[in-house]
Amino acid sequence: MKVALAESLSEGDLQDLCDATVDAINAGGGFGWVSPPPRDTLERYWQGLLLIPDRRVFIARLDGLIAGSVQLHLHPRNNEAQAMIGRITTAFVATWARGKGLGHLLIDAVEADAELIGLRALTLDLRETQSNAIRTYESRGYTRWGTQPQYALIDGLWIAGYHYTKELR
């Protein structure tokens, strides 16, 4: 098992990442998508993220295959007051790789990177239905500071979302 900051993706890695993404979306994972988009849309999404200077994409591997990812969003330079706060988004582990500690390794990598680049706090939000992710973040010291009742519309029903923060060392 290994987690690394992605600087580029080979064609094979891109396909593995898209496969893992589709699996996570179908399992109700932490994406804005409710159902998987067309494959070419996913490919462009992941390729495009690597071009954005204020996005840091971490990739988790299990037995050499990409099994998960997390993003660290940095605030734009014109937001001086929040420049020391990063935002964790789009975190997931494919269903076939869950229960092996990859989620914790992804969080370890994001937190270590955030501290290395001088961030002092992290924020994130999750759907209330993501009970495993909620348990994981809360066990790692993330504090829930709010609930948003109309967070996501899934199959015509509102799903609440929880907002979290954690101060880094």
PyMOL commands that place a pseudoatom at each C-alpha (Angstrom):
pseudoatom trace, name=CA, resn=MET, resi=1, chain=A, elem=C, hetatm=0, pos=[0.000, 0.000, 0.000]
pseudoatom trace, name=CA, resn=LYS, resi=2, chain=A, elem=C, hetatm=0, pos=[1.299, 3.392, -0.909]
pseudoatom trace, name=CA, resn=VAL, resi=3, chain=A, elem=C, hetatm=0, pos=[0.051, 6.977, -1.281]
pseudoatom trace, name=CA, resn=ALA, resi=4, chain=A, elem=C, hetatm=0, pos=[1.804, 9.628, -3.354]
pseudoatom trace, name=CA, resn=LEU, resi=5, chain=A, elem=C, hetatm=0, pos=[1.207, 13.096, -4.728]
pseudoatom trace, name=CA, resn=ALA, resi=6, chain=A, elem=C, hetatm=0, pos=[0.315, 12.713, -8.413]
pseudoatom trace, name=CA, resn=GLU, resi=7, chain=A, elem=C, hetatm=0, pos=[2.247, 14.845, -10.861]
pseudoatom trace, name=CA, resn=SER, resi=8, chain=A, elem=C, hetatm=0, pos=[1.175, 12.925, -13.960]
pseudoatom trace, name=CA, resn=LEU, resi=9, chain=A, elem=C, hetatm=0, pos=[-0.870, 9.850, -14.872]
pseudoatom trace, name=CA, resn=SER, resi=10, chain=A, elem=C, hetatm=0, pos=[0.100, 7.135, -17.335]
pseudoatom trace, name=CA, resn=GLU, resi=11, chain=A, elem=C, hetatm=0, pos=[-2.691, 5.816, -19.548]
pseudoatom trace, name=CA, resn=GLY, resi=12, chain=A, elem=C, hetatm=0, pos=[-2.920, 2.706, -17.359]
pseudoatom trace, name=CA, resn=ASP, resi=13, chain=A, elem=C, hetatm=0, pos=[-3.075, 4.782, -14.185]
pseudoatom trace, name=CA, resn=LEU, resi=14, chain=A, elem=C, hetatm=0, pos=[-5.755, 7.003, -15.704]
pseudoatom trace, name=CA, resn=GLN, resi=15, chain=A, elem=C, hetatm=0, pos=[-7.873, 3.955, -16.531]
pseudoatom trace, name=CA, resn=ASP, resi=16, chain=A, elem=C, hetatm=0, pos=[-7.361, 2.472, -13.038]
pseudoatom trace, name=CA, resn=LEU, resi=17, chain=A, elem=C, hetatm=0, pos=[-8.289, 5.821, -11.471]
pseudoatom trace, name=CA, resn=CYS, resi=18, chain=A, elem=C, hetatm=0, pos=[-11.437, 6.087, -13.591]
pseudoatom trace, name=CA, resn=ASP, resi=19, chain=A, elem=C, hetatm=0, pos=[-12.409, 2.502, -12.684]
pseudoatom trace, name=CA, resn=ALA, resi=20, chain=A, elem=C, hetatm=0, pos=[-11.944, 3.218, -8.972]
pseudoatom trace, name=CA, resn=THR, resi=21, chain=A, elem=C, hetatm=0, pos=[-13.878, 6.483, -9.326]
pseudoatom trace, name=CA, resn=VAL, resi=22, chain=A, elem=C, hetatm=0, pos=[-16.845, 4.771, -10.993]
pseudoatom trace, name=CA, resn=ASP, resi=23, chain=A, elem=C, hetatm=0, pos=[-16.831, 2.124, -8.263]
pseudoatom trace, name=CA, resn=ALA, resi=24, chain=A, elem=C, hetatm=0, pos=[-16.860, 4.796, -5.529]
pseudoatom trace, name=CA, resn=ILE, resi=25, chain=A, elem=C, hetatm=0, pos=[-19.615, 6.833, -7.205]
pseudoatom trace, name=CA, resn=ASN, resi=26, chain=A, elem=C, hetatm=0, pos=[-21.780, 3.712, -7.578]
pseudoatom trace, name=CA, resn=ALA, resi=27, chain=A, elem=C, hetatm=0, pos=[-21.247, 3.009, -3.862]
pseudoatom trace, name=CA, resn=GLY, resi=28, chain=A, elem=C, hetatm=0, pos=[-22.417, 6.534, -2.903]
pseudoatom trace, name=CA, resn=GLY, resi=29, chain=A, elem=C, hetatm=0, pos=[-18.892, 7.923, -2.582]
pseudoatom trace, name=CA, resn=GLY, resi=30, chain=A, elem=C, hetatm=0, pos=[-17.733, 11.443, -1.988]
pseudoatom trace, name=CA, resn=PHE, resi=31, chain=A, elem=C, hetatm=0, pos=[-18.257, 13.000, -5.371]
pseudoatom trace, name=CA, resn=GLY, resi=32, chain=A, elem=C, hetatm=0, pos=[-20.721, 15.547, -6.657]
pseudoatom trace, name=CA, resn=TRP, resi=33, chain=A, elem=C, hetatm=0, pos=[-21.829, 12.951, -9.182]
pseudoatom trace, name=CA, resn=VAL, resi=34, chain=A, elem=C, hetatm=0, pos=[-24.771, 10.764, -8.209]
pseudoatom trace, name=CA, resn=SER, resi=35, chain=A, elem=C, hetatm=0, pos=[-24.182, 8.422, -11.138]
pseudoatom trace, name=CA, resn=PRO, resi=36, chain=A, elem=C, hetatm=0, pos=[-20.958, 7.970, -13.086]
pseudoatom trace, name=CA, resn=PRO, resi=37, chain=A, elem=C, hetatm=0, pos=[-20.450, 10.401, -15.968]
pseudoatom trace, name=CA, resn=PRO, resi=38, chain=A, elem=C, hetatm=0, pos=[-19.295, 9.220, -19.407]
pseudoatom trace, name=CA, resn=ARG, resi=39, chain=A, elem=C, hetatm=0, pos=[-15.775, 7.780, -19.361]
pseudoatom trace, name=CA, resn=ASP, resi=40, chain=A, elem=C, hetatm=0, pos=[-14.277, 10.597, -21.449]
pseudoatom trace, name=CA, resn=THR, resi=41, chain=A, elem=C, hetatm=0, pos=[-15.669, 13.139, -18.961]
pseudoatom trace, name=CA, resn=LEU, resi=42, chain=A, elem=C, hetatm=0, pos=[-13.957, 11.316, -16.092]
pseudoatom trace, name=CA, resn=GLU, resi=43, chain=A, elem=C, hetatm=0, pos=[-10.689, 11.124, -17.992]
pseudoatom trace, name=CA, resn=ARG, resi=44, chain=A, elem=C, hetatm=0, pos=[-10.753, 14.865, -18.724]
pseudoatom trace, name=CA, resn=TYR, resi=45, chain=A, elem=C, hetatm=0, pos=[-11.694, 15.575, -15.102]
pseudoatom trace, name=CA, resn=TRP, resi=46, chain=A, elem=C, hetatm=0, pos=[-8.657, 13.755, -13.696]
pseudoatom trace, name=CA, resn=GLN, resi=47, chain=A, elem=C, hetatm=0, pos=[-6.269, 15.034, -16.372]
pseudoatom trace, name=CA, resn=GLY, resi=48, chain=A, elem=C, hetatm=0, pos=[-7.485, 18.588, -15.831]
pseudoatom trace, name=CA, resn=LEU, resi=49, chain=A, elem=C, hetatm=0, pos=[-7.002, 18.468, -12.067]
pseudoatom trace, name=CA, resn=LEU, resi=50, chain=A, elem=C, hetatm=0, pos=[-3.292, 17.901, -12.491]
pseudoatom trace, name=CA, resn=LEU, resi=51, chain=A, elem=C, hetatm=0, pos=[-3.053, 21.200, -14.384]
pseudoatom trace, name=CA, resn=ILE, resi=52, chain=A, elem=C, hetatm=0, pos=[-4.607, 23.345, -11.631]
pseudoatom trace, name=CA, resn=PRO, resi=53, chain=A, elem=C, hetatm=0, pos=[-1.892, 24.937, -9.460]
pseudoatom trace, name=CA, resn=ASP, resi=54, chain=A, elem=C, hetatm=0, pos=[-4.041, 25.165, -6.305]
pseudoatom trace, name=CA, resn=ARG, resi=55, chain=A, elem=C, hetatm=0, pos=[-5.082, 21.475, -6.404]
pseudoatom trace, name=CA, resn=ARG, resi=56, chain=A, elem=C, hetatm=0, pos=[-2.959, 18.678, -5.027]
pseudoatom trace, name=CA, resn=VAL, resi=57, chain=A, elem=C, hetatm=0, pos=[-4.101, 15.174, -5.997]
pseudoatom trace, name=CA, resn=PHE, resi=58, chain=A, elem=C, hetatm=0, pos=[-2.977, 12.173, -3.953]
pseudoatom trace, name=CA, resn=ILE, resi=59, chain=A, elem=C, hetatm=0, pos=[-3.280, 8.641, -5.304]
pseudoatom trace, name=CA, resn=ALA, resi=60, chain=A, elem=C, hetatm=0, pos=[-3.520, 5.475, -3.189]
pseudoatom trace, name=CA, resn=ARG, resi=61, chain=A, elem=C, hetatm=0, pos=[-2.310, 2.155, -4.564]
pseudoatom trace, name=CA, resn=LEU, resi=62, chain=A, elem=C, hetatm=0, pos=[-3.028, -1.366, -3.404]
pseudoatom trace, name=CA, resn=ASP, resi=63, chain=A, elem=C, hetatm=0, pos=[-1.030, -4.149, -5.049]
pseudoatom trace, name=CA, resn=GLY, resi=64, chain=A, elem=C, hetatm=0, pos=[0.102, -1.656, -7.690]
pseudoatom trace, name=CA, resn=LEU, resi=65, chain=A, elem=C, hetatm=0, pos=[-3.420, -0.636, -8.747]
pseudoatom trace, name=CA, resn=ILE, resi=66, chain=A, elem=C, hetatm=0, pos=[-4.932, 2.759, -8.037]
pseudoatom trace, name=CA, resn=ALA, resi=67, chain=A, elem=C, hetatm=0, pos=[-7.554, 2.170, -5.359]
pseudoatom trace, name=CA, resn=GLY, resi=68, chain=A, elem=C, hetatm=0, pos=[-8.346, 5.666, -4.087]
pseudoatom trace, name=CA, resn=SER, resi=69, chain=A, elem=C, hetatm=0, pos=[-7.602, 9.341, -4.102]
pseudoatom trace, name=CA, resn=VAL, resi=70, chain=A, elem=C, hetatm=0, pos=[-8.004, 12.585, -2.193]
pseudoatom trace, name=CA, resn=GLN, resi=71, chain=A, elem=C, hetatm=0, pos=[-7.557, 16.214, -3.173]
pseudoatom trace, name=CA, resn=LEU, resi=72, chain=A, elem=C, hetatm=0, pos=[-6.174, 19.130, -1.209]
pseudoatom trace, name=CA, resn=HIS, resi=73, chain=A, elem=C, hetatm=0, pos=[-7.491, 22.474, -2.441]
pseudoatom trace, name=CA, resn=LEU, resi=74, chain=A, elem=C, hetatm=0, pos=[-5.489, 25.555, -1.597]
pseudoatom trace, name=CA, resn=HIS, resi=75, chain=A, elem=C, hetatm=0, pos=[-7.115, 28.973, -1.316]
pseudoatom trace, name=CA, resn=PRO, resi=76, chain=A, elem=C, hetatm=0, pos=[-6.417, 31.403, -4.159]
pseudoatom trace, name=CA, resn=ARG, resi=77, chain=A, elem=C, hetatm=0, pos=[-3.745, 33.999, -3.549]
pseudoatom trace, name=CA, resn=ASN, resi=78, chain=A, elem=C, hetatm=0, pos=[-6.295, 36.808, -3.301]
pseudoatom trace, name=CA, resn=ASN, resi=79, chain=A, elem=C, hetatm=0, pos=[-7.737, 35.181, -0.146]
pseudoatom trace, name=CA, resn=GLU, resi=80, chain=A, elem=C, hetatm=0, pos=[-4.979, 36.186, 2.245]
pseudoatom trace, name=CA, resn=ALA, resi=81, chain=A, elem=C, hetatm=0, pos=[-7.142, 35.760, 5.364]
pseudoatom trace, name=CA, resn=GLN, resi=82, chain=A, elem=C, hetatm=0, pos=[-7.670, 32.045, 4.640]
pseudoatom trace, name=CA, resn=ALA, resi=83, chain=A, elem=C, hetatm=0, pos=[-4.358, 31.272, 2.955]
pseudoatom trace, name=CA, resn=MET, resi=84, chain=A, elem=C, hetatm=0, pos=[-3.354, 28.974, 5.832]
pseudoatom trace, name=CA, resn=ILE, resi=85, chain=A, elem=C, hetatm=0, pos=[-6.446, 26.761, 5.453]
pseudoatom trace, name=CA, resn=GLY, resi=86, chain=A, elem=C, hetatm=0, pos=[-6.683, 23.851, 3.020]
pseudoatom trace, name=CA, resn=ARG, resi=87, chain=A, elem=C, hetatm=0, pos=[-9.794, 21.993, 1.956]
pseudoatom trace, name=CA, resn=ILE, resi=88, chain=A, elem=C, hetatm=0, pos=[-9.966, 18.204, 1.641]
pseudoatom trace, name=CA, resn=THR, resi=89, chain=A, elem=C, hetatm=0, pos=[-12.277, 17.089, -1.173]
pseudoatom trace, name=CA, resn=THR, resi=90, chain=A, elem=C, hetatm=0, pos=[-13.178, 14.134, -3.330]
pseudoatom trace, name=CA, resn=ALA, resi=91, chain=A, elem=C, hetatm=0, pos=[-11.723, 11.527, -0.992]
pseudoatom trace, name=CA, resn=PHE, resi=92, chain=A, elem=C, hetatm=0, pos=[-12.530, 7.921, -1.788]
pseudoatom trace, name=CA, resn=VAL, resi=93, chain=A, elem=C, hetatm=0, pos=[-11.340, 4.340, -1.620]
pseudoatom trace, name=CA, resn=ALA, resi=94, chain=A, elem=C, hetatm=0, pos=[-12.734, 1.799, -4.096]
pseudoatom trace, name=CA, resn=THR, resi=95, chain=A, elem=C, hetatm=0, pos=[-15.023, -0.779, -2.505]
pseudoatom trace, name=CA, resn=TRP, resi=96, chain=A, elem=C, hetatm=0, pos=[-12.631, -3.639, -3.314]
pseudoatom trace, name=CA, resn=ALA, resi=97, chain=A, elem=C, hetatm=0, pos=[-9.854, -1.929, -1.333]
pseudoatom trace, name=CA, resn=ARG, resi=98, chain=A, elem=C, hetatm=0, pos=[-11.760, -0.807, 1.758]
pseudoatom trace, name=CA, resn=GLY, resi=99, chain=A, elem=C, hetatm=0, pos=[-10.935, -1.992, 5.252]
pseudoatom trace, name=CA, resn=LYS, resi=100, chain=A, elem=C, hetatm=0, pos=[-7.192, -2.131, 4.621]
pseudoatom trace, name=CA, resn=GLY, resi=101, chain=A, elem=C, hetatm=0, pos=[-6.193, 1.292, 5.979]
pseudoatom trace, name=CA, resn=LEU, resi=102, chain=A, elem=C, hetatm=0, pos=[-5.939, 3.210, 2.693]
pseudoatom trace, name=CA, resn=GLY, resi=103, chain=A, elem=C, hetatm=0, pos=[-8.296, 5.934, 3.941]
pseudoatom trace, name=CA, resn=HIS, resi=104, chain=A, elem=C, hetatm=0, pos=[-5.995, 6.614, 6.882]
pseudoatom trace, name=CA, resn=LEU, resi=105, chain=A, elem=C, hetatm=0, pos=[-2.944, 6.603, 4.598]
pseudoatom trace, name=CA, resn=LEU, resi=106, chain=A, elem=C, hetatm=0, pos=[-4.615, 9.170, 2.328]
pseudoatom trace, name=CA, resn=ILE, resi=107, chain=A, elem=C, hetatm=0, pos=[-5.386, 11.404, 5.320]
pseudoatom trace, name=CA, resn=ASP, resi=108, chain=A, elem=C, hetatm=0, pos=[-1.811, 10.960, 6.606]
pseudoatom trace, name=CA, resn=ALA, resi=109, chain=A, elem=C, hetatm=0, pos=[-0.467, 12.096, 3.231]
pseudoatom trace, name=CA, resn=VAL, resi=110, chain=A, elem=C, hetatm=0, pos=[-2.744, 15.134, 2.990]
pseudoatom trace, name=CA, resn=GLU, resi=111, chain=A, elem=C, hetatm=0, pos=[-2.032, 16.249, 6.551]
pseudoatom trace, name=CA, resn=ALA, resi=112, chain=A, elem=C, hetatm=0, pos=[1.741, 15.808, 6.152]
pseudoatom trace, name=CA, resn=ASP, resi=113, chain=A, elem=C, hetatm=0, pos=[1.716, 17.716, 2.862]
pseudoatom trace, name=CA, resn=ALA, resi=114, chain=A, elem=C, hetatm=0, pos=[-0.469, 20.467, 4.324]
pseudoatom trace, name=CA, resn=GLU, resi=115, chain=A, elem=C, hetatm=0, pos=[1.961, 20.954, 7.208]
pseudoatom trace, name=CA, resn=LEU, resi=116, chain=A, elem=C, hetatm=0, pos=[4.952, 20.842, 4.853]
pseudoatom trace, name=CA, resn=ILE, resi=117, chain=A, elem=C, hetatm=0, pos=[3.552, 23.678, 2.723]
pseudoatom trace, name=CA, resn=GLY, resi=118, chain=A, elem=C, hetatm=0, pos=[2.658, 25.730, 5.801]
pseudoatom trace, name=CA, resn=LEU, resi=119, chain=A, elem=C, hetatm=0, pos=[-1.075, 25.191, 6.193]
pseudoatom trace, name=CA, resn=ARG, resi=120, chain=A, elem=C, hetatm=0, pos=[-2.410, 25.490, 9.730]
pseudoatom trace, name=CA, resn=ALA, resi=121, chain=A, elem=C, hetatm=0, pos=[-5.906, 24.010, 9.385]
pseudoatom trace, name=CA, resn=LEU, resi=122, chain=A, elem=C, hetatm=0, pos=[-7.957, 21.746, 7.130]
pseudoatom trace, name=CA, resn=THR, resi=123, chain=A, elem=C, hetatm=0, pos=[-11.670, 21.708, 6.365]
pseudoatom trace, name=CA, resn=LEU, resi=124, chain=A, elem=C, hetatm=0, pos=[-13.927, 19.182, 4.661]
pseudoatom trace, name=CA, resn=ASP, resi=125, chain=A, elem=C, hetatm=0, pos=[-17.560, 18.247, 4.224]
pseudoatom trace, name=CA, resn=LEU, resi=126, chain=A, elem=C, hetatm=0, pos=[-19.327, 14.896, 3.856]
pseudoatom trace, name=CA, resn=ARG, resi=127, chain=A, elem=C, hetatm=0, pos=[-22.791, 13.557, 3.139]
pseudoatom trace, name=CA, resn=GLU, resi=128, chain=A, elem=C, hetatm=0, pos=[-24.486, 12.267, 6.296]
pseudoatom trace, name=CA, resn=THR, resi=129, chain=A, elem=C, hetatm=0, pos=[-24.764, 8.875, 4.571]
pseudoatom trace, name=CA, resn=GLN, resi=130, chain=A, elem=C, hetatm=0, pos=[-20.979, 8.390, 4.472]
pseudoatom trace, name=CA, resn=SER, resi=131, chain=A, elem=C, hetatm=0, pos=[-20.801, 6.750, 7.893]
pseudoatom trace, name=CA, resn=ASN, resi=132, chain=A, elem=C, hetatm=0, pos=[-17.391, 5.083, 7.408]
pseudoatom trace, name=CA, resn=ALA, resi=133, chain=A, elem=C, hetatm=0, pos=[-15.778, 8.347, 6.303]
pseudoatom trace, name=CA, resn=ILE, resi=134, chain=A, elem=C, hetatm=0, pos=[-17.441, 10.207, 9.181]
pseudoatom trace, name=CA, resn=ARG, resi=135, chain=A, elem=C, hetatm=0, pos=[-16.056, 7.700, 11.702]
pseudoatom trace, name=CA, resn=THR, resi=136, chain=A, elem=C, hetatm=0, pos=[-12.611, 7.885, 10.112]
pseudoatom trace, name=CA, resn=TYR, resi=137, chain=A, elem=C, hetatm=0, pos=[-12.342, 11.680, 10.154]
pseudoatom trace, name=CA, resn=GLU, resi=138, chain=A, elem=C, hetatm=0, pos=[-13.810, 12.002, 13.657]
pseudoatom trace, name=CA, resn=SER, resi=139, chain=A, elem=C, hetatm=0, pos=[-11.374, 9.366, 14.968]
pseudoatom trace, name=CA, resn=ARG, resi=140, chain=A, elem=C, hetatm=0, pos=[-8.543, 11.470, 13.526]
pseudoatom trace, name=CA, resn=GLY, resi=141, chain=A, elem=C, hetatm=0, pos=[-9.493, 14.623, 15.410]
pseudoatom trace, name=CA, resn=TYR, resi=142, chain=A, elem=C, hetatm=0, pos=[-11.697, 16.401, 12.880]
pseudoatom trace, name=CA, resn=THR, resi=143, chain=A, elem=C, hetatm=0, pos=[-14.403, 18.424, 14.635]
pseudoatom trace, name=CA, resn=ARG, resi=144, chain=A, elem=C, hetatm=0, pos=[-17.906, 18.645, 13.201]
pseudoatom trace, name=CA, resn=TRP, resi=145, chain=A, elem=C, hetatm=0, pos=[-18.887, 22.294, 13.376]
pseudoatom trace, name=CA, resn=GLY, resi=146, chain=A, elem=C, hetatm=0, pos=[-22.100, 22.321, 11.401]
pseudoatom trace, name=CA, resn=THR, resi=147, chain=A, elem=C, hetatm=0, pos=[-24.851, 20.498, 9.575]
pseudoatom trace, name=CA, resn=GLN, resi=148, chain=A, elem=C, hetatm=0, pos=[-26.269, 21.643, 6.264]
pseudoatom trace, name=CA, resn=PRO, resi=149, chain=A, elem=C, hetatm=0, pos=[-29.774, 20.141, 5.857]
pseudoatom trace, name=CA, resn=GLN, resi=150, chain=A, elem=C, hetatm=0, pos=[-29.950, 20.685, 2.086]
pseudoatom trace, name=CA, resn=TYR, resi=151, chain=A, elem=C, hetatm=0, pos=[-26.471, 19.467, 1.186]
pseudoatom trace, name=CA, resn=ALA, resi=152, chain=A, elem=C, hetatm=0, pos=[-27.116, 17.030, -1.691]
pseudoatom trace, name=CA, resn=LEU, resi=153, chain=A, elem=C, hetatm=0, pos=[-30.209, 16.068, -3.675]
pseudoatom trace, name=CA, resn=ILE, resi=154, chain=A, elem=C, hetatm=0, pos=[-30.205, 12.300, -4.224]
pseudoatom trace, name=CA, resn=ASP, resi=155, chain=A, elem=C, hetatm=0, pos=[-33.143, 10.586, -5.949]
pseudoatom trace, name=CA, resn=GLY, resi=156, chain=A, elem=C, hetatm=0, pos=[-35.345, 13.592, -5.191]
pseudoatom trace, name=CA, resn=LEU, resi=157, chain=A, elem=C, hetatm=0, pos=[-34.544, 13.647, -1.464]
pseudoatom trace, name=CA, resn=TRP, resi=158, chain=A, elem=C, hetatm=0, pos=[-32.341, 16.062, 0.436]
pseudoatom trace, name=CA, resn=ILE, resi=159, chain=A, elem=C, hetatm=0, pos=[-29.352, 14.530, 2.187]
pseudoatom trace, name=CA, resn=ALA, resi=160, chain=A, elem=C, hetatm=0, pos=[-27.736, 16.538, 4.975]
pseudoatom trace, name=CA, resn=GLY, resi=161, chain=A, elem=C, hetatm=0, pos=[-24.037, 17.282, 4.970]
pseudoatom trace, name=CA, resn=TYR, resi=162, chain=A, elem=C, hetatm=0, pos=[-21.599, 17.657, 7.837]
pseudoatom trace, name=CA, resn=HIS, resi=163, chain=A, elem=C, hetatm=0, pos=[-18.813, 20.249, 7.920]
pseudoatom trace, name=CA, resn=TYR, resi=164, chain=A, elem=C, hetatm=0, pos=[-15.517, 19.541, 9.693]
pseudoatom trace, name=CA, resn=THR, resi=165, chain=A, elem=C, hetatm=0, pos=[-12.309, 21.325, 10.618]
pseudoatom trace, name=CA, resn=LYS, resi=166, chain=A, elem=C, hetatm=0, pos=[-8.987, 20.318, 12.135]
pseudoatom trace, name=CA, resn=GLU, resi=167, chain=A, elem=C, hetatm=0, pos=[-6.166, 22.521, 13.360]
pseudoatom trace, name=CA, resn=LEU, resi=168, chain=A, elem=C, hetatm=0, pos=[-2.767, 21.181, 12.376]
pseudoatom trace, name=CA, resn=ARG, resi=169, chain=A, elem=C, hetatm=0, pos=[0.305, 21.188, 14.629]
for i in range(1, 169): cmd.bond("trace and resi %d" % i, "trace and resi %d" % (i + 1))
show_as sticks, trace
zoom trace
